[in-house]
Amino acid sequence: MCEGLVLAVGDIIAVQSTSAGALVYQPSVGTEIIITAIFQYSGGANNVGIRDIAGNEAYLATAPAEAGSGHMNVKIGITNSVYLHMSGSAYKPAFTGIQTK
């Protein structure tokens, strides 16, 4: 879980996992973030999705089909109750975005 980021509306967020294969980013209560790009290993099998507080998940994509395609341009809104979850490979995933609330 990524914690400890103190941000304001309009701040750019750039997070890379410190653990291979896992990245969970759940903003604090009342915070909203738009994720604009996700980076994952192009030969791995990272699962990229959103998860709610009950643990239900919806996957956005799985591993890219070919080398060099490990970057996804996206527009995903996340909150404290529906947040980003990435898992699956031995490599460190990352994302960027902007805080909107």
Residue pairs with C-beta under 8 A, 6 or more apart in sequence:
1 24
1 25
1 26
2 15
2 17
2 23
2 24
2 25
2 26
5 13
5 15
7 13
7 31
7 99
8 99
9 99
9 100
9 101
10 98
10 99
11 98
11 99
12 96
12 97
12 98
13 33
13 95
13 96
13 97
13 98
13 99
14 94
14 95
14 96
15 23
15 25
15 94
15 95
15 96
16 23
16 39
16 92
16 93
16 94
17 23
17 86
17 92
17 93
17 94
18 92
19 92
20 89
20 90
20 91
20 92
21 44
21 46
21 87
21 88
21 89
21 90
21 91
21 92
21 93
22 86
22 87
22 93
23 84
23 85
23 86
23 87
23 92
23 93
23 94
23 95
24 51
24 83
24 84
24 85
24 86
25 33
25 78
25 83
25 84
25 95
26 78
26 80
26 83
26 84
27 33
27 78
27 79
27 80
27 83
27 99
28 80
29 80
30 80
30 101
31 79
31 80
31 99
31 101
32 77
32 78
32 79
32 99
32 100
32 101
33 77
33 78
33 79
33 97
33 98
33 99
33 100
34 75
34 76
34 77
34 78
34 97
34 98
34 100
35 74
35 75
35 76
35 77
35 78
35 84
35 95
35 96
35 97
36 73
36 74
36 75
36 96
36 97
36 98
37 71
37 72
37 73
37 74
37 95
37 96
37 97
38 48
38 60
38 71
38 72
38 74
38 86
38 93
38 94
38 95
39 70
39 71
39 72
39 93
39 94
39 95
40 46
40 48
40 63
40 64
40 70
40 72
40 86
40 89
40 91
40 93
40 94
41 63
41 70
41 89
41 90
41 91
41 93
42 63
42 64
42 66
42 67
42 68
42 69
42 70
43 63
43 67
44 63
44 70
44 88
44 89
44 90
44 91
45 62
45 63
45 88
45 89
46 62
46 63
46 86
46 87
46 88
46 89
46 91
46 93
47 59
47 62
47 85
47 86
47 87
47 88
48 59
48 60
48 61
48 62
48 72
48 86
48 93
49 57
49 58
49 59
49 60
49 84
49 85
49 86
50 57
50 58
50 60
50 76
50 78
50 82
50 83
50 84
50 85
51 57
51 82
51 83
51 84
51 85
52 81
52 82
53 80
53 81
57 85
60 72
60 74
60 76
61 72
62 88
63 88
63 89
64 70
76 84
77 100
78 84
84 95
86 93
86 95
